[in-house]
Amino acid sequence: MADNFLEKRYQEVFGQNGPARKGPSRPTLDTLLHANRSTRGFDKSYKVHRRQLEAIVAVNPLLASSVNMQMLRFRIVTPDETEAVRILQAHTRMGRGLPELHLPFPGTEPEAFIVVCTTVPENASVYIDLGISLQSMMLKAVELGLNGLIIRNFDPADVKQGLGLPLDPVAVIALGRSAEKIELVPLPTGQEHPVSELKYYRENGVHYVPKLQLPDLLI
């Protein structure tokens, strides 16, 4: 996401001479959600700092948790941890819907990660907590000017052994500054869409993500 994304978005909504703002601008939830696109190619010239990753993990004490069990733990991996980065790059996979592209492209691999582990065996409560945590951390990342990818297609045993984790990993977030152009495509309402129409795709270097609209989500 570009550094001035929020400023540009503000101008798109209100125009160049929009209403005066008092104090620092605050992104709305809709703005953060719109910018929170799954990124599979990262700008290598930008290095993510540990303090940014810690700020992302720090949202978790604020989140809802099943029976307040707080079952998740987090391993931060910075670009300076070259061996840990190599292990995660080798044992995570991106772009399952576009296998022919072998994403990420060379030179755009992520170098910062958050590995999410669980203190209890995987169950429905873990998955609910995991979803809340992952989405919340991604929104915090966007607020910090980053983008990322939630990865569940990875080798848990190899990641656990390679990083010397005392707990089982259940998800990995790859983080950095996006090097991709991603656009949402609203699907026509009032009709059924086959699975093929719901898959993301790429044309002329742009990553398109088809999305159902509100009328088709309501029952």
trRosetta pair geometry for C-beta under 8 A, 3 or more apart (Angstrom, degrees):
i j d omega theta_ij theta_ji phi_ij phi_ji
1 5 4.8 -38 176 -36 101 154
1 35 5.5 43 -111 -171 142 113
1 142 6.7 76 -10 -141 160 76
1 145 6.2 -146 82 -163 108 53
1 146 7.2 84 31 134 107 4
1 147 5.3 131 -17 -44 94 110
1 177 7.3 -110 41 -152 57 68
1 178 5.5 68 -25 25 51 118
2 5 4.9 136 63 -57 78 83
2 8 7.4 37 78 4 129 138
3 145 6.2 13 -119 -144 57 131
4 7 4.5 -47 -173 43 88 119
4 8 5.7 92 125 -25 89 96
5 8 5.9 -63 -152 39 29 108
5 9 6.1 28 154 -20 68 108
5 35 6.0 95 145 -116 147 133
5 145 7.8 158 20 -126 116 73
6 9 5.5 -52 -144 37 33 113
6 10 6.3 39 153 -24 64 103
6 25 6.5 164 139 108 125 131
6 27 5.3 -94 -122 -85 129 106
6 31 6.5 66 -123 166 86 140
6 35 8.0 -42 -72 -53 75 153
7 10 5.7 -51 -151 32 30 114
7 11 6.6 27 152 -16 63 105
7 25 7.7 138 -87 42 67 159
8 11 5.7 -57 -151 37 34 110
8 12 6.4 39 150 -24 66 102
9 12 5.5 -49 -150 31 34 115
9 13 6.6 26 154 -13 65 106
9 31 5.6 119 131 -136 155 111
9 34 7.6 140 -128 83 140 137
9 35 7.8 -79 -57 -59 150 113
10 13 6.0 -63 -153 39 30 105
10 14 6.0 -23 169 26 69 111
10 18 6.6 -133 157 38 90 159
10 25 6.6 -55 -76 -154 150 155
11 14 6.7 -74 -124 60 25 76
11 15 6.5 -14 -166 166 62 9
11 16 5.8 28 -147 -84 108 49
11 18 6.9 -146 -113 -16 47 124
13 18 7.3 47 91 -107 77 148
14 18 2.7 53 133 -117 124 135
14 19 6.2 -96 -156 13 141 76
15 18 5.2 146 59 -63 69 80
21 25 5.5 1 166 -86 160 87
27 31 4.4 -126 -168 86 94 131
27 32 5.4 107 131 -53 127 89
27 143 6.4 -156 44 -114 135 80
28 31 4.7 101 54 3 76 102
28 32 7.2 -144 95 -2 43 85
29 32 5.7 -57 -150 39 35 110
29 33 6.1 34 154 -19 69 107
29 139 7.9 -10 -142 -151 73 138
30 33 5.7 -55 -144 38 30 111
30 34 6.2 31 156 -21 65 106
31 34 5.8 -55 -147 35 29 110
31 35 6.4 17 157 -10 63 111
32 35 5.9 -64 -147 43 30 104
32 36 6.0 35 154 -33 66 110
32 139 5.0 57 154 -153 130 92
32 142 5.0 132 -155 95 80 134
32 143 6.2 -10 -115 -63 122 81
33 36 5.5 -54 -143 27 31 116
33 139 7.2 -18 -75 -107 59 107
34 184 7.7 -93 -145 -6 77 136
35 142 4.8 133 101 -160 111 127
35 147 7.6 -121 155 -91 84 102
36 138 5.3 90 -154 139 119 109
36 139 5.9 -40 -81 -91 144 61
36 141 7.9 104 -120 70 92 96
36 142 4.8 -82 -79 -49 81 146
36 147 7.5 167 -135 -129 42 82
37 147 6.5 -14 64 -148 72 129
37 178 7.6 48 74 -105 102 158
37 182 4.1 162 153 99 155 149
37 184 7.9 -137 -99 -52 115 88
37 207 7.9 137 162 93 130 122
37 209 7.1 -168 -142 -3 104 148
38 148 7.8 -44 -134 105 50 46
38 149 5.0 69 -163 -116 82 79
38 150 7.0 -77 -113 25 105 77
38 182 7.6 164 60 -135 55 159
38 209 7.8 120 35 -87 101 144
39 42 6.7 90 137 -75 120 76
39 147 4.1 86 -18 126 144 120
39 148 6.1 -20 42 -67 106 3
39 149 5.6 -123 62 -50 56 91
39 174 7.9 -128 83 98 87 102
39 176 7.5 -131 107 63 137 84
39 178 4.3 -117 -124 -108 144 102
39 179 7.9 111 -172 31 116 57
39 180 5.7 174 -141 33 84 123
39 182 7.1 -113 -91 -30 71 142
40 94 4.5 151 -135 160 109 135
40 95 5.3 68 -140 -50 163 103
40 103 4.5 13 157 168 133 136
40 104 5.2 -169 160 -90 76 84
40 108 7.8 61 127 124 57 121
40 149 5.9 70 -80 -74 62 149
40 180 6.8 53 50 -42 66 155
40 207 7.7 141 30 -98 107 158
41 103 7.2 -91 -57 -153 87 103
41 104 5.2 149 -92 -148 62 104
41 105 5.9 13 -110 28 118 97
41 108 3.7 -12 -154 162 82 144
41 178 7.2 68 81 -162 69 65
41 179 4.6 -88 127 68 96 100
41 180 4.6 113 53 -52 108 105
42 46 7.8 -113 170 60 92 102
42 104 7.2 -20 8 -146 81 158
42 108 5.4 139 40 -179 52 69
42 109 6.9 -42 41 101 109 19
42 110 5.1 101 -9 -90 149 62
42 111 7.3 -151 99 6 148 80
42 174 7.6 -123 -44 150 136 109
42 176 3.6 43 -150 86 133 144
42 177 6.4 103 -163 62 81 51
42 178 6.7 -69 -111 -111 56 30
42 179 5.7 99 173 -2 8 104
43 46 4.8 50 96 13 107 107
43 108 7.7 -5 -65 -132 28 80
43 176 6.6 -175 45 148 65 111
43 177 4.3 -43 45 90 116 104
43 178 7.0 36 -13 91 98 19
43 179 4.4 145 -61 -68 71 98
44 107 6.3 -88 -20 -180 139 67
44 108 7.0 -117 -38 -106 95 37
44 109 7.9 41 -85 50 105 64
44 111 7.4 81 -127 -13 74 131
46 176 6.4 132 88 -175 106 86
46 177 3.8 37 60 11 157 135
47 79 5.3 -102 -148 33 94 155
47 111 7.5 -51 -128 89 69 132
47 112 8.0 123 -171 -48 53 121
48 52 5.5 -111 -169 69 84 136
48 53 6.5 82 150 -47 116 98
48 78 6.9 -146 94 -139 88 72
48 79 6.4 131 48 -23 78 108
48 111 7.2 169 25 85 103 85
48 112 3.7 -32 58 -43 140 164
48 146 6.7 54 -108 -111 114 137
48 175 5.7 86 -100 111 165 104
48 176 5.7 -108 -38 -102 119 60
48 177 7.9 -178 -64 -23 87 77
49 52 5.0 102 63 1 77 100
49 53 7.5 -148 101 0 45 86
49 78 7.4 3 -161 -135 27 120
50 53 5.6 -58 -151 40 40 110
50 54 6.1 40 152 -20 72 105
50 76 6.4 91 -142 142 83 141
50 78 5.0 -46 -73 -77 85 136
51 54 5.6 -51 -144 38 33 113
51 55 6.4 39 153 -23 63 103
52 55 5.7 -53 -150 33 32 112
52 56 6.6 33 150 -20 63 103
52 141 8.0 73 164 -125 103 71
52 144 5.6 135 -148 167 102 152
52 146 6.8 112 169 -34 134 142
52 175 7.9 -172 121 140 116 141
53 56 5.6 -51 -151 32 35 113
53 57 6.5 30 153 -13 67 104
53 76 4.5 119 133 -143 136 120
53 78 6.8 -133 3 -82 148 82
53 112 6.3 -144 -71 -179 122 116
53 114 6.1 172 -159 -72 103 102
53 175 7.0 159 -97 61 90 154
54 57 5.8 -54 -145 40 35 107
54 58 6.1 46 152 -34 65 106
54 76 6.7 -24 -67 -79 67 160
55 58 5.4 -49 -146 26 31 121
55 140 6.7 -163 129 163 84 123
55 144 6.5 124 94 -78 134 141
56 59 6.7 -39 -178 0 37 107
56 114 6.6 -123 101 -51 128 151
56 137 4.9 67 171 -159 96 89
56 140 4.8 156 -125 99 64 123
56 141 5.4 28 -111 -68 127 81
56 144 7.1 -84 -67 4 93 145
56 175 7.4 -119 -36 -101 171 160
57 60 6.1 -29 176 -4 59 117
57 74 4.8 -179 -130 99 127 164
57 76 6.7 -89 -30 -68 142 109
57 114 6.3 179 -71 -135 99 135
57 137 6.9 17 -86 -118 39 121
58 61 7.1 -34 -172 19 55 101
59 62 5.6 -69 -173 41 56 114
59 63 6.5 61 138 -42 82 106
59 136 5.0 -163 128 143 138 112
59 137 5.9 -172 46 -85 128 60
59 140 4.9 -145 -41 -48 138 147
60 63 5.5 -51 -150 15 42 119
60 70 7.8 103 154 -144 106 95
60 72 6.8 -123 -149 82 140 120
60 74 7.4 -170 -22 -26 155 135
60 133 5.8 21 -110 -129 98 103
60 136 7.4 138 -84 91 54 133
60 137 7.5 4 -58 -67 88 103
62 136 8.0 -170 78 -180 100 146
63 129 7.9 113 122 -153 125 76
63 132 5.4 141 -179 139 128 117
63 133 6.2 159 84 -87 172 66
63 136 5.6 -138 -90 -1 127 171
64 132 6.0 -101 64 -160 88 162
65 68 5.3 85 80 -121 103 34
65 69 5.9 -138 148 47 111 59
65 70 4.9 18 177 -70 171 57
65 71 7.3 163 -167 5 116 76
65 129 5.4 39 -135 -117 73 115
65 132 7.8 -151 -85 74 54 146
66 69 5.8 -15 84 18 77 110
66 71 7.6 -12 53 -4 101 119
66 125 3.8 -141 90 -156 166 105
66 128 5.8 92 -52 76 122 125
66 129 5.6 -96 2 -52 98 106
67 125 7.2 -19 14 -146 102 146
69 120 7.5 -26 158 -6 139 141
69 125 6.9 56 31 147 142 136
69 129 7.7 -90 66 -66 100 154
70 129 8.0 169 -116 -151 26 144
71 118 5.4 12 145 -152 103 83
71 119 5.1 -138 -160 40 66 93
71 120 5.2 -61 -145 18 125 105
71 125 7.2 99 -1 120 149 103
71 126 5.7 -91 100 -105 147 81
71 129 5.9 116 44 72 103 164
72 116 5.7 -24 -161 -167 114 98
72 117 7.0 135 -159 74 60 46
72 118 6.1 -38 -100 -98 57 61
72 119 7.6 -124 -64 -5 13 88
72 126 7.8 130 -68 -150 85 79
72 129 6.0 -165 -28 134 114 120
72 130 6.7 143 -85 -91 130 66
72 133 5.6 -26 41 -62 172 170
72 170 8.0 -95 -118 43 94 126
73 116 7.7 141 74 -160 41 51
73 117 4.7 -29 67 69 91 100
73 118 7.5 171 20 -89 82 13
73 119 6.2 90 -18 -52 112 93
73 167 5.7 97 52 37 129 159
74 114 5.7 -19 -163 -171 109 100
74 115 7.0 144 -159 74 53 52
74 116 5.9 -20 -102 -104 75 59
74 117 7.2 -168 -75 21 26 82
75 114 7.3 149 75 -162 49 49
75 115 4.2 -12 58 57 103 107
75 117 6.7 57 -12 -16 101 116
75 163 6.2 93 148 158 160 144
75 165 6.2 -91 -43 -104 152 108
75 169 7.8 -63 24 -95 123 109
76 113 7.7 156 -161 89 40 58
76 114 5.9 -19 -104 -107 60 74
77 81 5.4 -108 -159 64 77 137
77 84 4.7 -146 -137 131 118 127
77 85 6.3 160 157 -73 119 65
77 88 6.3 148 87 -19 168 149
77 112 6.7 168 94 -155 72 42
77 113 4.2 6 54 57 116 96
77 114 7.4 -162 22 -76 78 29
77 115 6.7 58 -16 -15 113 101
77 163 7.6 -85 -79 -119 123 128
78 81 5.5 102 59 0 69 98
78 112 6.0 -3 -132 -117 41 88
79 85 6.4 46 -134 -79 43 147
79 111 4.0 41 -108 139 94 118
79 112 5.7 -45 -45 -64 81 82
81 84 4.0 -4 136 36 119 119
81 85 5.9 140 91 -24 73 88
82 85 5.6 -55 -145 37 29 114
82 86 6.3 33 156 -22 65 104
83 86 5.6 -49 -147 33 33 113
83 87 6.5 35 153 -20 64 103
84 87 5.7 -51 -149 33 33 113
84 88 6.5 26 156 -13 65 106
84 113 7.8 -141 140 46 103 123
84 162 7.5 138 -123 135 56 99
84 163 5.8 65 -130 -109 99 91
85 88 6.0 -61 -148 41 30 105
85 89 6.2 29 155 -18 66 109
85 111 5.3 7 -142 -148 137 68
85 113 7.4 163 -111 -1 65 115
86 89 5.8 -56 -145 38 29 110
86 90 6.2 25 157 -18 64 111
87 90 5.9 -63 -150 38 27 109
87 91 6.1 -12 166 10 65 117
87 158 7.3 -167 -171 146 97 92
87 159 6.7 130 144 -119 109 58
87 162 3.8 162 -151 151 144 145
87 163 6.4 -176 96 -54 151 79
88 91 6.4 -73 -132 52 27 89
88 92 5.6 10 174 -9 70 120
88 110 8.0 -67 117 89 119 104
88 113 5.1 -102 179 -34 169 166
88 115 7.5 -130 -103 -68 124 112
88 154 8.0 -20 -152 -144 69 136
88 159 6.7 57 -100 -121 69 103
88 163 7.9 43 -58 -61 93 120
88 172 6.5 168 -151 -158 112 148
88 174 7.8 160 148 -92 124 94
89 92 6.8 -61 -123 40 19 97
89 109 5.4 31 -128 -177 125 135
89 110 7.4 -176 -91 63 89 72
90 158 7.8 -101 103 143 102 138
91 154 5.6 68 135 -169 80 88
91 155 4.1 -91 -164 40 105 108
91 158 4.5 -161 -117 96 146 126
91 159 5.3 -166 105 -61 142 84
91 162 7.0 177 -3 10 148 151
92 151 4.9 19 -159 164 118 158
92 153 7.2 97 -165 91 62 69
92 154 4.3 -22 -106 -104 68 109
92 155 7.9 -120 -66 14 42 73
92 159 7.8 60 -57 -79 86 127
92 172 5.5 -99 -100 76 133 150
92 174 7.0 160 124 -54 159 120
93 96 6.8 76 123 -72 110 84
93 151 7.4 144 57 -155 46 115
93 153 4.5 -71 66 122 100 113
93 154 6.7 -177 14 -84 73 55
94 103 4.6 -89 99 109 104 103
94 104 5.7 32 56 -42 146 75
94 149 6.1 21 -121 146 114 165
94 151 6.8 -66 -84 -103 76 112
94 153 7.7 167 -75 68 27 120
94 174 7.6 -47 -78 22 126 153
95 98 4.4 -52 177 56 110 95
95 99 7.2 166 120 -76 89 36
95 101 6.0 -68 146 68 154 115
95 102 8.0 76 76 136 133 3
95 103 3.5 81 3 39 145 132
95 104 7.8 144 -9 -67 123 47
96 99 6.8 5 -162 -66 38 87
96 153 5.6 157 -60 -53 124 165
97 199 5.1 176 -161 -161 128 101
97 200 5.5 102 92 50 151 87
97 201 7.9 -99 136 -72 117 54
98 101 4.5 5 140 15 110 120
98 103 6.4 57 84 -13 112 122
98 200 7.4 -68 -36 94 110 93
98 201 7.4 137 -83 -123 112 45
98 202 6.6 43 -115 -1 152 113
99 102 7.5 37 176 -66 48 53
101 105 7.6 -59 166 -68 98 85
101 202 7.2 62 -74 26 151 146
102 105 7.9 92 93 -94 79 50
104 108 4.7 -132 167 92 117 94
104 109 5.1 161 71 -91 133 53
104 110 7.2 143 -19 -15 156 74
105 108 4.9 46 64 25 83 122
106 109 7.7 -14 -137 -30 35 99
108 179 5.4 -122 -132 56 114 142
110 113 6.7 101 128 -68 123 84
110 148 7.6 66 -119 -135 142 76
110 149 7.4 -134 -46 30 147 109
110 174 3.6 153 27 -172 175 113
110 175 6.6 99 -157 42 124 31
110 176 5.3 -161 -129 -11 80 125
111 176 6.6 77 36 -82 75 129
112 174 7.4 113 78 -165 58 54
112 175 4.6 -60 96 72 106 93
112 176 5.7 143 33 -68 106 80
113 172 5.8 -21 -165 -172 117 100
113 173 6.5 150 -159 79 60 55
113 174 5.7 -28 -101 -102 82 54
113 175 6.8 167 -92 16 28 87
114 137 6.8 -110 72 170 160 152
114 172 7.3 157 81 -160 49 52
114 173 4.4 3 53 52 96 108
114 175 6.9 47 -6 -16 94 126
115 159 6.6 178 -132 166 136 127
115 163 6.7 164 15 45 168 176
115 165 7.1 -106 120 -87 142 142
115 169 5.1 -52 179 -123 107 124
115 171 7.8 166 -158 91 47 48
115 172 5.3 -18 -107 -108 68 81
116 130 6.6 123 135 -135 145 93
116 133 6.7 135 -132 112 142 136
116 134 7.1 -79 -29 -77 162 90
116 169 6.7 102 74 -154 46 73
116 170 5.7 -61 103 61 94 84
116 171 4.4 3 50 62 120 91
116 172 7.2 -156 16 -78 79 31
116 173 7.2 65 -24 -12 106 95
117 165 6.0 -176 -85 -179 144 132
117 167 3.7 105 160 99 134 117
117 168 6.0 143 -152 76 88 37
117 169 5.1 -58 -90 -92 78 50
117 170 6.6 126 -128 4 28 83
118 121 7.6 64 114 -159 129 3
118 122 6.4 121 51 -80 163 66
118 126 5.2 16 -126 -142 145 129
118 130 7.7 -48 -74 -71 113 112
118 167 6.4 -171 65 168 36 119
118 168 5.9 -25 50 71 87 92
118 170 5.2 46 -20 -23 110 132
119 167 6.1 -54 -89 -125 50 137
120 123 7.1 -41 119 12 112 110
120 126 6.5 -150 76 -71 97 119
121 126 7.8 -127 110 -26 39 149
122 126 5.1 -120 -140 72 53 150
122 127 7.2 62 -171 -50 91 88
122 168 7.6 -91 -40 102 96 139
122 170 6.3 145 -95 -111 112 124
123 126 5.2 103 49 7 60 103
123 127 7.4 -122 104 -4 33 91
124 127 5.7 -57 -151 36 34 110
124 128 6.4 34 153 -19 68 103
125 128 5.7 -51 -147 35 34 110
125 129 6.3 31 156 -13 66 107
126 129 5.9 -59 -148 42 29 108
126 130 5.9 34 153 -26 66 110
126 170 6.8 -143 158 -113 121 170
127 130 5.4 -51 -141 35 30 117
127 131 6.5 33 158 -21 63 102
128 131 6.0 -54 -152 32 29 109
128 132 6.6 26 153 -14 63 106
129 132 5.8 -58 -151 38 33 111
129 133 6.1 29 154 -18 68 111
130 133 5.8 -59 -145 40 28 110
130 134 6.0 26 161 -19 66 109
130 170 5.9 -91 -110 115 143 132
130 171 6.1 133 -168 -9 119 136
131 134 6.0 -54 -139 36 27 108
131 135 6.3 17 166 -9 63 110
132 135 6.5 -67 -151 41 22 102
132 136 6.1 17 158 -16 62 116
133 136 5.9 -64 -145 40 25 109
133 137 6.1 21 161 -17 65 110
134 137 6.0 -59 -147 38 26 107
134 138 6.4 26 155 -19 63 108
134 150 5.1 62 -178 -118 129 132
134 171 6.1 -57 -86 132 127 161
134 173 6.8 173 -140 -72 85 116
135 138 5.7 -55 -148 35 32 112
135 139 6.5 32 154 -19 65 103
136 139 5.8 -54 -151 35 32 110
136 140 6.6 32 151 -17 64 104
137 140 5.6 -52 -149 37 35 112
137 141 6.4 43 150 -24 65 102
137 173 6.4 -109 111 -56 132 170
138 141 5.4 -48 -150 31 35 116
138 142 6.7 37 151 -19 64 100
138 148 6.0 -133 -122 60 86 112
138 150 6.7 -59 -64 -49 132 105
138 173 7.1 -151 -75 -136 84 132
139 142 5.6 -49 -151 33 36 112
139 143 6.6 41 149 -22 64 102
140 143 5.4 -49 -151 32 37 116
140 144 6.5 29 152 -13 65 106
141 144 5.8 -64 -154 41 32 107
141 146 4.2 -78 179 80 89 109
141 147 6.7 124 130 -105 116 16
141 148 5.3 -14 136 -4 167 121
141 173 7.9 -159 -47 164 151 136
141 175 5.8 -127 -136 -131 138 117
142 145 7.7 68 -175 -58 32 11
142 146 6.8 -102 -78 68 29 58
142 147 6.6 45 -93 -92 76 63
145 177 7.3 -10 138 -107 88 92
146 175 5.5 21 164 -173 137 99
146 176 6.5 172 -153 107 100 7
146 177 6.4 -86 -122 -78 63 53
147 175 7.5 170 92 -146 32 60
147 176 7.1 -30 64 74 69 53
147 177 7.1 73 25 -148 88 25
147 178 4.0 15 41 -47 142 110
148 173 5.3 29 158 177 141 95
148 174 5.5 169 -159 87 86 53
148 175 4.1 -29 -93 -97 120 64
148 176 7.1 117 -91 19 72 56
149 173 7.0 163 78 -154 43 56
149 174 4.7 1 50 52 94 103
150 171 6.4 -19 -168 -174 88 122
150 172 8.0 143 -163 81 44 46
150 173 5.8 -26 -101 -102 57 79
151 154 5.4 70 139 -39 112 117
151 171 6.7 143 74 -169 55 69
151 172 4.4 -25 66 70 111 92
151 173 7.0 174 16 -90 84 25
151 174 6.1 58 -22 -13 124 100
152 170 7.9 -16 -125 158 88 61
152 171 5.6 -36 -89 -112 75 84
154 159 6.1 32 146 -36 121 139
154 169 7.6 -53 95 116 129 128
154 172 5.4 55 -24 9 163 128
155 158 4.0 20 115 29 123 116
155 159 6.1 148 85 -19 69 88
156 159 5.8 -62 -144 40 28 108
156 160 6.0 28 160 -20 67 109
156 168 6.3 22 178 -170 126 86
156 169 5.2 -168 -139 68 82 90
156 170 7.5 21 -112 -88 125 34
157 160 5.8 -55 -146 36 28 111
157 161 6.3 19 159 -11 64 109
158 161 6.0 -57 -142 43 29 105
158 162 5.7 26 161 -19 66 115
159 162 5.9 -57 -134 41 25 109
159 163 6.0 2 172 3 63 114
159 165 7.2 15 128 1 77 136
159 169 5.1 -52 102 35 128 154
159 172 7.1 -127 -133 -65 159 129
160 163 6.8 -73 -143 48 17 92
160 165 4.6 -93 -141 53 64 112
160 167 7.9 -128 -127 90 108 35
160 168 6.3 -33 -89 -123 139 48
160 169 5.7 -155 -68 2 84 99
161 164 7.5 20 -176 -73 29 41
165 168 7.7 129 115 -90 125 14
165 169 6.2 64 84 -44 173 97
169 172 6.8 24 173 -60 130 87
178 182 7.5 -74 -175 -2 148 115
180 207 5.7 12 170 3 126 128
181 205 6.7 56 40 129 115 88
181 206 5.0 -54 98 -117 110 75
181 207 6.8 157 87 21 54 78
182 206 7.5 154 -99 -171 25 70
182 207 4.6 -27 -107 74 76 107
182 208 7.9 171 -158 -81 57 24
182 209 6.6 24 -178 -10 99 114
183 206 6.0 2 9 176 114 117
183 207 7.3 153 22 81 64 55
183 208 5.6 -22 71 -109 90 68
183 209 7.2 -179 91 24 40 78
184 208 7.8 110 -133 -160 11 62
184 209 5.4 -41 -109 72 58 95
184 210 7.9 107 -168 -119 61 13
184 211 5.2 -10 -166 0 108 130
185 208 5.0 34 -29 -177 125 107
185 209 6.5 170 16 76 83 38
185 210 4.7 -41 75 -96 107 58
185 211 6.7 147 68 14 50 75
186 210 8.0 86 -150 -154 4 62
186 211 6.0 -41 -104 69 49 89
186 213 5.5 43 -159 -66 104 112
187 193 5.7 -18 -178 -78 150 153
187 197 6.6 94 -123 148 128 116
187 198 7.8 -28 -63 -93 151 66
187 210 5.3 60 -60 -176 104 103
187 211 6.5 -158 -3 79 91 34
187 212 5.6 -32 45 -96 123 46
187 213 6.6 -150 60 -13 71 88
187 216 7.6 -45 87 28 111 158
188 191 6.0 16 103 32 105 118
189 213 5.1 -69 -75 61 107 124
189 215 4.6 55 -159 64 137 126
189 216 5.4 -152 -136 -36 78 103
190 215 6.9 -12 -53 118 71 135
190 216 7.3 -115 -37 -75 29 98
193 197 4.3 -110 -174 79 102 133
193 198 6.0 115 123 -52 121 90
193 210 7.8 -167 177 147 153 138
193 212 7.2 -151 21 -87 142 96
194 197 5.4 100 60 3 69 99
194 198 7.7 -138 105 -4 42 91
195 198 5.6 -63 -155 35 42 112
195 199 6.9 52 151 -37 70 97
196 199 6.1 -42 -157 9 36 116
197 210 6.1 -127 155 141 68 172
198 210 5.7 -132 -132 84 34 121
198 212 7.9 -11 -113 -40 102 94
199 210 7.4 40 56 28 30 118
200 207 6.5 15 172 179 118 89
200 208 6.4 172 -158 89 71 52
200 209 4.7 -19 -107 -103 106 67
200 210 7.1 -160 -89 13 50 74
201 207 7.9 173 93 -152 29 53
201 208 5.5 -15 65 60 74 101
202 205 7.2 1 -178 -124 106 8
202 206 6.6 166 -151 79 68 41
202 207 5.3 -29 -96 -99 90 59
202 208 7.0 167 -93 14 33 79
203 206 5.9 -21 68 57 67 91
203 208 6.6 8 17 -9 98 124
212 216 4.8 -110 -172 85 109 123
212 217 5.8 130 120 -59 120 90
213 216 5.8 81 61 20 66 101
213 217 7.3 -131 109 -11 30 99
214 217 5.5 -65 -145 34 35 112
214 218 6.6 30 164 -23 70 105
215 218 6.3 -59 -152 28 30 108
